[in-house]
Structure formats: structure tokens, C-alpha cells
Amino acid sequence: MPRRRLIRLALIITIIAGLVAPGIVFRPDRAIRVATGFMAHNICSKTFVSGLDPQTVFAETADRRGIRRLRWVLRYHVDRRHGIVDTSVAGLYGSRAAFHDGFGCVLLHGPAQPYIPKSDIATLKVPKDPPLLPEIAGPAVVVPSDARLKAALDHAFEEPASPPFRRTKAVVVVKDGAVIAERYAAGVGVATPLLGFSMTKSVVNALIGILTQQGLLTPSFTAPVAEWRAATDPRREIEIEHLMRMTTGLALDETNSGFDATSQMLTLYDDMAAFAVKAPLIAEPGTRWAYSSATTQILARIISDTVGGPEQTLRLAWRELFNPLGMRDVTLEFDGSGTLQGSSYMLASARDWARFGLLYLNDGVVGGRKILHEDWVDLSAAATLDTDYGAGFWTNRSEHPNAKGRVAMGIPRDAFFASGDLGQRIVILPTQRMVIVRLGDSVDPTGDIRGLGRLVREVIEAVQ
């Protein structure tokens, strides 16, 4: 029997075994489709938005924990003419992602066409007024003049002799509002938009902060979710801050196993928030923390509902956040229903991610204008319950062992940071008046936190 047919037969047997298991608890077919969906979306975004080589993207993405075991049977095809990426496991359980200029990529599910916002992105990107944030660098790469600073960047890019590899794509160091050092991998430059993954959650935090400043929302509001409004529904007690802090008590814990609700939400559903809000309550709101992209996706729908839809969400982001900060190379992606993919899918250049970090370094004020609500930054950086997670940011302002470990590495006690899968980080260092951005594709389970700690420590030592 040909090898390809043997592979298919083995997969079919595995899936059937899962389906007939008592209670049908595990669905290997869905977990496999999560893997192909993740591959399709990421290859699409990194190829068509970032302009990276799809073969390299495939190899690096397939090295991710959980997908690695399928690597030998994963297949992909890029149709550059139509902006389509197809992925499968030996021809089975295929997923397809489509690129739409200005809006990035979206996974396609069946014959239904995804909702694509009708906004003119080119027009939105032209600010009516000059940016409030002064320019942080000129057009050329800022090469560090200090030998110690150069060594710190060299260390951030050097690879170990054996896996897991660091695969750093960009590092930008901003001190007192100006770039003092930056470095990029081959094929990446100052204007290359790179996936932030869960750093997008921090952008959702900013949009909620802007709407709070405008008096349209506030963290203590009961979450305006129609599905939870019944008098007998215990979820009606969930507040916006519970969603921000991931203390909703909903059964939406994220494990990245392919079997968990969040993984399936991100890859199998057009309307992600509609799927997430169906989750039952398993704990009293505010009493239990569990990391969950799904709670941030519910926040993304709340933003859309508050401002009036996808087009208005884009206008809010560009008019009130990106343009004032001078962020130019940004792509926001949406799900098939037209809701911002607030948990995971914003792309921006390393400098733009640094500009975003400066908003929080400057306590939500840019050019004398208060963009975020008063005390918003302190609220975002304050630890939740007994964790090292704040509200859309991770924080060292905590007694949690992870926070203490980072302090021991050299990341100061008052630091907090946006963090995304595979080691995407914006480290905000108030005492040092610095922002350090690191972007890459590290498959180390910690996102190469030790490498980040060394980078931050060596940069601080160099500038002192």
C-alpha cells in the first residue's frame, strides 16, 4: 500500500477511535483541525502581511509544541495570486486562510464569506493632525554606538547549539523617548509588521481604556453581553474588569492542547465571541484566575457593540490610538463575523510596538493629551489575585514566584509587559524610562524568558 494511503488510514483509525470513546470526550479530528487552522492563519499573515518566506514560516510554525508531532504529515500551499493559504494533514482536515489587503488574514469555514470591514484603511492611516508622540527615530536602523549595548543585542540574536532556538526577529530599545539601539533579522526591517499574538490583548486593554476615558465604559460595569442578561443567569454578575483580568469564572481555560475551548474558538468558528459567551460558569466571578484568550475576545465584541461595529472599531483604533502615537505599520485582523481578533492577531512593526509601550510608560498621556483614563496604567499593571497577571499585561508588581524570578534575572520590580506566544514582548520599565521590544519565534515553553531577562539586564547595565 502506498505510504500516503497508509498515513490516511492511520489518521482515520485514530479519529474513529476518538469518536467512539466513552462519552466522546476527546475529538482528535477537531484538535487536528485546530493545528491546520493555526498553520494556515499564521502562514497567511506572515507571508502576505509581513512579507516573510512561507517555507521558513512553515518550518518555524510547525516546530511549535503540540504541532511538532504532526510536522511530518503537515502540508501547505500558498496561492499568491488569490491570497490563499491551504493546509492539511496528508490531505485531510484541511484549513484555508484568505488575505484581504489592509485587513490581514481570516480563516474560511465552509461556503460562507467572512465579513470584511468596508473602511478605507489608507484614508484612516492618514492622520488629520500630526502625531502627538514625537518621532522616536529616523528612517535608518539605529545601530548602537556603545559596545555593551551592541553586545546585549548580539546576545539576543545568538542561537544555542541545540534546540529550542531563539529565532529573534527584532529588538528595539527606547530610552527617554528615542530609539538608542535596534537590530533586525534577515528579511525584517523597521517597517515590517510582525505578529504580536497575545500582545494584542494589551491593545484591547488600551481601547477599553480609551472608551473609559470617553465615559462609554468602565471596568466596574456589568459586562454588556445579551446572552447573560436573564434574571436567573449567574453570568450576569460578570464585570468588564473580570474579563480584563481573566477572573470571569467561565469554563474557558486555555491549555493550547487543541482540545480546549480557546484553541477551538480561534480556529473553528467564524464568530468567536458568540462561541465564547456560551461557556458555563464554574466559579464565582472574581475568585478564580485562568488564562483565557476567549475572555479578551468577548471584550473585543463589547468594544464593537459600544462603538457601532467593525468600521467604527477601526476608526476608534486609528483615530484615538495609532495615529496619535505615530504608529504606521499596523494591521488589525478580524474574525469571520467582523469582530476584531482581539486576543491574538494584530501585526505591527517593532518600532510601532515600542510606540505603543511608550503610551503606558508615559502613564497614558501623549503630547499633553490623556488618551487613557486616569490611573489606567496602574490598574493594568496591578497583579490579579495571587498571580503575576494584571489586566492585559503581565507584571512584576507581584509576590508570585514567576515575578520574583524575573526580578532575580534583572527585570526590575516595577516593570510590566505585554506578552505574546513564541516570545513577543514589550517590556515597560518606568524607573529606567525605557521600553524594550523583542519579537521572534522561540518555541521554548517560556518564550525564552531567560533570554529576555538577560537582554533587559544587559541593556540597563549599558545605559547606566
C-alpha positions, 0 to 999 in steps of 0.5 A: 500500500502506498505510504500516503494511503497508509498515513490516511488510514492511520489518521482515520483509525485514530479519529474513529477511535476518538469518536467512539470513546466513552462519552466522546470526550476527546475529538482528535479530528477537531484538535487536528483541525485546530493545528491546520487552522493555526498553520494556515492563519499564521502562514497567511499573515506572515507571508502576505502581511509581513512579507516573510518566506512561507517555507521558513514560516512553515518550518518555524510554525510547525516546530511549535509544541503540540504541532511538532508531532504532526510536522511530518504529515503537515502540508501547505500551499500558498496561492499568491495570486488569490491570497490563499493559504491551504493546509492539511494533514496528508490531505485531510482536515484541511484549513484555508486562510484568505488575505484581504489587503489592509485587513490581514488574514481570516480563516474560511469555514465552509461556503460562507464569506467572512465579513470584511470591514468596508473602511478605507484603511489608507484614508484612516492611516492618514492622520488629520493632525500630526502625531502627538508622540514625537518621532522616536527615530529616523528612517535608518536602523539605529545601530548602537554606538556603545559596545555593551549595548551592541553586545546585549543585542548580539546576545539576543540574536545568538542561537544555542547549539541545540534546540529550542532556538531563539529565532529573534526577529527584532529588538528595539530599545527606547530610552527617554523617548528615542530609539538608542539601539535596534537590530533586525533579522534577515528579511525584517526591517523597521517597517515590517509588521510582525505578529504580536499574538497575545500582545494584542490583548494589551491593545484591547486593554488600551481601547477599553481604556480609551472608551473609559476615558470617553465615559462609554465604559468602565471596568466596574460595569456589568459586562454588556453581553445579551446572552447573560442578561436573564434574571436567573443567569449567574453570568450576569454578575460578570464585570468588564474588569473580570474579563480584563483580568481573566477572573470571569469564572467561565469554563474557558481555560486555555491549555493550547492542547487543541482540545480546549475551548480557546484553541477551538474558538480561534480556529473553528468558528467564524464568530468567536465571541458568540462561541465564547459567551456560551461557556458555563460558569464554574466559579464565582466571578472574581475568585478564580484566575485562568488564562483565557484568550476567549475572555479578551475576545468577548471584550473585543465584541463589547468594544464593537457593540459600544462603538457601532461595529467593525468600521467604527472599531477601526476608526476608534483604533486609528483615530484615538490610538495609532495615529496619535502615537505615530504608529504606521505599520499596523494591521488589525485582523478580524474574525469571520463575523467582523469582530476584531481578533482581539486576543491574538492577531494584530501585526505591527512593526517593532518600532510601532510596538515600542510606540505603543509601550511608550503610551503606558510608560508615559502613564497614558498621556501623549503630547499633553493629551490623556488618551487613557483614563486616569490611573489606567496604567496602574490598574493594568499593571496591578497583579490579579489575585495571587498571580503575576497577571494584571489586566492585559499585561503581565507584571512584576508588581507581584509576590508570585514566584514567576515575578520574583524570578524575573526580578532575580534575572534583572527585570526590575520590580516595577516593570510590566509587559505585554506578552505574546506566544513564541516570545513577543514582548514589550517590556515597560520599565518606568524607573529606567524610562525605557521600553524594550521590544523583542519579537521572534519565534522561540518555541521554548515553553517560556518564550525564552524568558531567560533570554529576555531577562538577560537582554533587559539586564544587559541593556540597563547595565549599558545605559547606566 
